[in-house]
């Protein structure tokens, strides 16, 4: 319990703060209309074409903040508010997701590595909770640590995936902001560029705290495993 209080609780509090701050920033910049009047879809399509990418489709998807790039079918999936939105937030998010398409077109190795890990991580995530619960019960009542060891290895995989996601997301934002800054037809003022930078910075922080959370979770269960051996 001491380890839980010292590690998990602080990380959880930081994560909640970052998520709250990100959503507040996104809501703020979603109300600030682009002076150019471009929609998120138009921003995405222009960034793709400016980078010589014509085999990626920009699509609208359900949900809020559900924006993502799918490297398997080469689609930029924008939430309804971003796809149709004509705000600073919509432009920033659309450009960020297209940053992933540019990464794939340029064979960015961190994106390739993350993409290759997705199937294994998905399987691990779906089974992990039950493996950990069974592992804790077995090590408590029988002393067998085999199942908990498997659970800890699964957590290690998810942690590695979270850490690998950091350079992928940061680089996508870097590419997005560089393109927006150099493309005056999208953002006409320095203020709009700074607002986009602020929005994407807080978005990046959500991946940072996710990686910290995965590390803390791994450390907690690893301590339980090795403490019982």
Secondary structure, 3 states (H helix, E strand, C coil): CHHHHHHHHHHHHHHHHHHHHHHHHHHHHHCCECCCCCCHHHHHHHHHHHCCCCCCEEEEECCCCCCEEECCCCEEEEEHHHHHCCEHHHHHHHHHHHHHHHHHHCCCHHHHHHHHHHHHHHHHHHHHHHHHHHHHHHHHHCCCCHHHHHHHHHHHHHHHHHHHHHHHHHHHHHHHHHHHHHCCCCCCCHHHHHHHHHHHHHHHHHHHHHHHHHHHHHHHHHHHHHHHC
